Amino acid sequence: MEAYNSDSGDGDFQMDDISDENGARGGADGDGEGAAVGWIRWFCSLEGHEYMVEVDEDFIKDPFNLYGLQTQLGKDKFKQCVKMILSPQSPNEEDLADE
């Protein structure tokens, strides 16, 4: 996939950097359930999120759909958030405690 060009103009962020590390994030609940659920499905299943829909990972990885977010969040926080969202695991207690 080609480089993500943010509003900041640094252009060195690669969407592949995020997708390659999805499985590397530790954080299964210990019961194995987190690995099957994934962050997107977990988030959509929360109470009050009945009208949220799951979107394809390609939509989330598309730089057009992420335009401006890196500027608002900062590069490191942006990468961390996208990694978490694309992770095949649901968040654990440590993830949820991290602001």
matplotlib code that plots the C-alpha trace (Angstrom):
import matplotlib.pyplot as plt

x = [0.0, 1.3, 2.4, -0.1, 0.3, -1.0, -1.8, 1.5, 3.4, 5.9, 4.7, 6.9, 4.0, 3.3, -0.1, 1.8, 3.6, 0.2, -1.1, 2.1, 2.0, -1.7, -0.9, 2.0, 0.0, -0.3, -3.6, -5.7, -8.0, -6.5, -9.6, -8.9, -12.1, -10.3, -8.5, -11.8, -13.7, -11.4, -11.7, -14.2, -16.7, -16.1, -16.8, -19.9, -21.3, -21.2, -24.4, -25.5, -23.7, -26.6, -26.5, -22.7, -21.8, -18.7, -16.7, -14.2, -10.5, -9.7, -12.0, -10.1, -6.7, -7.6, -5.7, -8.6, -10.9, -8.2, -7.5, -6.8, -6.8, -3.0, -2.9, -5.5, -4.1, -0.4, 1.6, 2.3, -1.2, -2.7, -0.6, -1.4, -5.2, -5.2, -3.2, -5.7, -8.7, -7.3, -6.1, -7.7, -8.0, -10.5, -9.1, -8.0, -8.3, -4.9, -6.0, -9.2, -7.4, -5.0, -6.4]
y = [0.0, 3.5, 6.0, 7.9, 11.6, 13.5, 17.1, 17.6, 16.9, 14.5, 11.7, 9.0, 7.1, 3.8, 2.1, -1.2, -0.4, -0.8, -3.8, -5.9, -5.6, -6.4, -9.9, -8.6, -6.7, -8.7, -8.5, -11.6, -11.9, -15.2, -17.1, -16.8, -14.9, -11.6, -13.2, -14.2, -10.9, -8.1, -4.5, -3.5, -6.2, -5.6, -1.9, -2.4, -4.9, -2.4, -1.3, 2.0, 1.1, -0.7, 1.6, 1.3, -0.9, -2.9, -1.7, -3.5, -3.1, -1.8, 1.2, 1.9, 1.5, 3.9, 7.2, 9.1, 8.0, 9.0, 12.4, 15.0, 12.5, 12.3, 16.1, 16.1, 13.2, 13.4, 10.8, 8.5, 8.5, 8.1, 5.0, 3.6, 4.1, 2.6, -0.4, -1.0, -0.6, -3.1, -5.5, -9.0, -8.9, -7.1, -4.6, -5.9, -4.1, -2.4, -1.0, 0.3, 2.0, 3.8, 7.2]
z = [0.0, -0.7, 2.0, 3.9, 3.3, 6.3, 6.6, 8.3, 5.1, 6.7, 4.5, 6.1, 7.7, 6.1, 6.5, 6.2, 9.4, 11.2, 9.5, 9.9, 13.6, 14.3, 15.8, 17.8, 20.3, 23.5, 25.4, 25.2, 28.2, 29.1, 28.0, 24.3, 23.6, 22.7, 19.7, 18.1, 18.6, 17.4, 18.4, 15.8, 16.6, 20.4, 20.0, 17.9, 20.4, 23.4, 24.9, 23.2, 20.0, 18.4, 15.4, 14.8, 11.9, 11.1, 8.2, 6.1, 7.2, 3.7, 4.5, 7.7, 6.0, 3.1, 3.6, 2.1, 5.0, 7.6, 6.2, 9.0, 11.9, 12.2, 12.5, 15.3, 17.2, 16.5, 14.6, 17.5, 18.9, 15.5, 14.7, 18.1, 17.6, 14.1, 15.4, 18.2, 15.9, 13.3, 16.0, 15.8, 19.7, 21.8, 24.3, 27.7, 31.0, 30.5, 27.1, 28.5, 31.4, 29.1, 28.2]

ax = plt.figure().add_subplot(projection="3d")
ax.plot(x, y, z, "-o")
ax.set_aspect("equal")
plt.show()
